[in-house]
Amino acid sequence: METKRLIVDNDVNNISTYTQAVEKLLAGEVVAFPTETVYGLGAIATNEAAVAKIFEAKGRPADNPLIVHVGEAQDILEYVSEIPEKADTCIQAFWPGPLTLILTAKPNVFATNVSAGLSTVGVRMPDHPVALELLRKLRQPIAAPSANRSGKPSPTTALHVEKDLTGRIPLILDGGATGIGLESTVVDFTVEPPVILRPGGITADMLREVIGEVIEPASTKVGDETTPRAPGMKYAHYAPDAPVYLIQPNQELIEQAIKTIHTSRKKVALLASDDFKTTDADWFWSLGNQQNPQDFAHHLYAHLRACDETTADIILVTVPDKAGVGAAIFNRLEKAADGNWWSS
């Protein structure tokens, strides 16, 4: 399959580009497109055969549900049986934006492989001009996980998508680098109080400001025999080729870890804040200011992917404070490292 990458920006006439994307989707194909979080791989959410192509292209487990994207907030009235008051409050406060609501789906509306057979569905309205324009021209819901091979770091540029999925999908809309760099927050509104299933850019504190109590579980991992209610809960994610180890942002600890790795005649890549760029790591990627988790989030996936272009044997990543969006970063890092922490 030939994979086209078409640039979409304010300096070119994009009518033809959007037309091609809509035609592909209506024909039952998949299209990659940017959102404010990461690039998504979309298919019309009511077309089971089209949605199956998402799983095939990504190599994604069939019991991992997909998030449905809509172009207008009121569109979800067609797809869910009810919108609880707290969910509606969050829609008013955070849409368009990186917040996915788990709600009870109307029967026989979405393809069964969208929700992995569950009675619930995750829906969101992305805050990106390309995603919104595509949705509004299509006038149908799009099911879209991240546009990467399953288990790999999520793509924050169209080139990341191209590297993972060339020959597997027909079209990529290139809208430049994404902004936030982490997937959306997922909140289950079918229970009271609501429960955060996946932390993201909309933090627990932000939610509490508008709806009061929100449960933030210590772990969002589910058992192997259980169908997850949201993406990112069950399987290892976000991992580059070399093993990732988490490490506290301590100069002495990091220097000792690098020395130990070098003694074993292995090479090490270090992802850390600017404070640690003077270490003897073979490769260093800055995650920005340790006190600014937004920098951390924006750079994380791109730098994890960059490690695949090296011959590093081990990747060390310093962990951020868990406050605010740090909780989402910590969540992604634990999955990238499969829970492994450096111990000398």
WOMO-V895943 format. One record per run of one state. SS is the DSSP state (2 for helix, 1 for strand, 0 for the rest). FROM is the first residue (numbers start at 1). TO is the last residue. If there is no record, write none. Layout:
ss=SS from=FROM to=TO
ss=SS from=FROM to=TO
This chain:
ss=0 from=1 to=3
ss=1 from=4 to=7
ss=0 from=8 to=14
ss=2 from=15 to=26
ss=0 from=27 to=30
ss=1 from=31 to=34
ss=0 from=35 to=38
ss=1 from=39 to=44
ss=0 from=45 to=47
ss=2 from=48 to=58
ss=0 from=59 to=66
ss=1 from=67 to=69
ss=0 from=70 to=72
ss=2 from=73 to=78
ss=0 from=79 to=79
ss=1 from=80 to=80
ss=0 from=81 to=84
ss=2 from=85 to=94
ss=0 from=95 to=98
ss=1 from=99 to=105
ss=0 from=106 to=119
ss=1 from=120 to=124
ss=0 from=125 to=128
ss=2 from=129 to=138
ss=0 from=139 to=141
ss=1 from=142 to=146
ss=0 from=147 to=157
ss=2 from=158 to=165
ss=1 from=166 to=166
ss=0 from=167 to=168
ss=1 from=169 to=169
ss=0 from=170 to=170
ss=1 from=171 to=174
ss=0 from=175 to=184
ss=1 from=185 to=188
ss=0 from=189 to=194
ss=1 from=195 to=198
ss=0 from=199 to=203
ss=2 from=204 to=211
ss=0 from=212 to=214
ss=1 from=215 to=216
ss=0 from=217 to=242
ss=1 from=243 to=247
ss=0 from=248 to=250
ss=2 from=251 to=263
ss=0 from=264 to=267
ss=1 from=268 to=272
ss=0 from=273 to=273
ss=2 from=274 to=276
ss=0 from=277 to=282
ss=1 from=283 to=286
ss=0 from=287 to=292
ss=2 from=293 to=309
ss=0 from=310 to=313
ss=1 from=314 to=318
ss=0 from=319 to=325
ss=2 from=326 to=336
ss=0 from=337 to=340
ss=1 from=341 to=341
ss=0 from=342 to=344
